[in-house]
C-alpha cells in the first residue's frame, strides 16, 4: 500500500512539474514575457492577433520594435482604441514602450501583435512562433499557444527557442 501511494505521488509530481514549468516567463535581457497566446482563426481569415504580458524588470525603459513570423506574410504591432464612438486600429510604427519596472499587456481590444496574410488557419491546440525584437533586450522567439476562436487568455503552454 505504501509503495503504491509513493508511486502514485511520484507519477503525480511528474505530471505537475512540466505544467508548472510551462508557466515560467520567457526572458530576454530585462524583459519577461508571460501568457503568450493567439486565437484559432476561421478558414480564409486574412489576419489574427497575438497577445501576452511583457514585464520590464530593468531600470531603463525598453521598446518592442518589431515582430516577425514565418506563419504569416506580415506582422505589425497594433493598437485598438476608441475614437469617439468608433473602435479604430492603428499600427504602432514607433513600437511599444515597455517602461522600466512595469508590465504592458497585449490583449484583445488593445495593444497586440497583428498577423496579416495567414498562409493557413491558426488551429486550436497548435502553436505559432513569433520573433519579438526589443530595442535593448534583443530578439527572442516566443511560441503562442493557439486557443479557441474567442479565447481571452492563454489556454495552453508557451516556450522559447
Phi, psi and omega in degrees: 000313180297319180297320180295317179296320179296317178296320179295318179296318179296315180298320179296316179297321179295326178287323183283320186304311179297323180297320179294320181296330182293341183265004178285142180296152173274132185242140170213118185057230179269008184261136174238128181247128180227157177052047179285135177204164171223174180253149173300145180251154176284155178304140180068009176293133183276346187211166176204170182239151176242139188225150181182172171251135180238119181248133176258108181273359183274185181256000177235145175300149172233176183216130171282112187260336179197166176216149180213152178206137177289346184282348184219165180287324186209144177232133177228160173266129186230163173226136170253134181208151177283130171238101188067238179259011186241131175277123181239148177246139179217147176290145176263081188295336178265008180086188181239118180289134174246095184298147178306133176073011183235167177243133174249129181257124173266118188213160177305134179086003181220219175295142178195166172270129182255118177265122181237143181074052179301130179281335175203160182298149171282126186251129181308133179097344178268184175230152175241125180270132177231139175261118178261134179242124179254146181305315183256317186285336180097199186258149177210140175273135180231129175268119178267121176292135179270113178267190178296169182302328181248022181304137179252352181204169180298128179252344185245223185243174172213160177201177175226165183252000000 
